Amino acid sequence: MHTHRMKFSPTKKDVHSLTSTGGACELYCCKKDKLQNSGSTSEFEGYLHGDTEISFILVDMQPGEGVRLHTHPYQEIFIIQEGTATYRVGTTTLEARAGQIIIVPADTPHTFVNSGQGKLRQVDIHLSKRFITQWLED
């Protein structure tokens, strides 16, 4: 899933200045079509977008699609918005549906596949400004 990177440089229209009761700050805005896209996923890697402290993947997978076994040195959080998927986290296998949230501990092997009849939509939050993935399967 993570095969290459595009360098994203925010333009002036991506960064907005705001003033609030706490003082002045900058708001960063990014369109989904500016993200690294591999067909069924769109990737937001924090360091490329205003040096944000997290990264995330917007998942939109068809039945049977999934991600092979891997680990990260940080927690990963799956927020399932639509559909059903089967997750293997360590030695546990579970089926999860829209409305559920799964938190995978750091350094724990995990994988998932869309095991439902329809589209799987989820947000995969990586608690790192860069994706750091060790693939355990080819």
Residue, then its C-alpha position, 0 to 999 in steps of 0.5 A: m500500500h505504501t510504495h512511493r511518496m509525493k512531496f506536497s507543498p502547501t500553496k497560499k490558498d491551503v494556509h489561512s490566518l485566523t484570529s481567535t480569543g487565544g490569539a492569531c494562528e494558522l489554519y491548514c486546509c487540504k483537499k482529498d485529491k491532493l493526497q497520495n492515492s492508490g485506488s482504494t486508499s488516500e494517504f495523509e502523511g502529517y509531515l507533508h501537511g503543515d507538519t501535523e503530528i498524526s497521519f491517516i489513511l482514508v480507506d474505500m475498499q471493495p469486498g475481498e480487498g484488504v491489507r497484508l500483515h504488518t506492524h507499526p512502532y505506534q498505535e493505529i486506530f481504525i474508525i469503521q464508517e461503512g461496511t464490515a471487515t475481518y481484522r486479525v490483531g495479534t492472535t485475535t480475529l474479530e469481525a467489526r462493523a460500521g460504528q465500531i473503533i479498533i485500537v491496535p497496540a504498537d508493535t502488534p501484527h495486524t491485517f484486515v480484509n473487507s469481508g462484507q457484501g458492500k464497500l468498506r469505508q474507514v479512517d486509519i489513524h497513525l499516531s505518527k507524522r510519518f508512516i512507519t510500516q514493517w511488512l510481515e507478508d509479501 
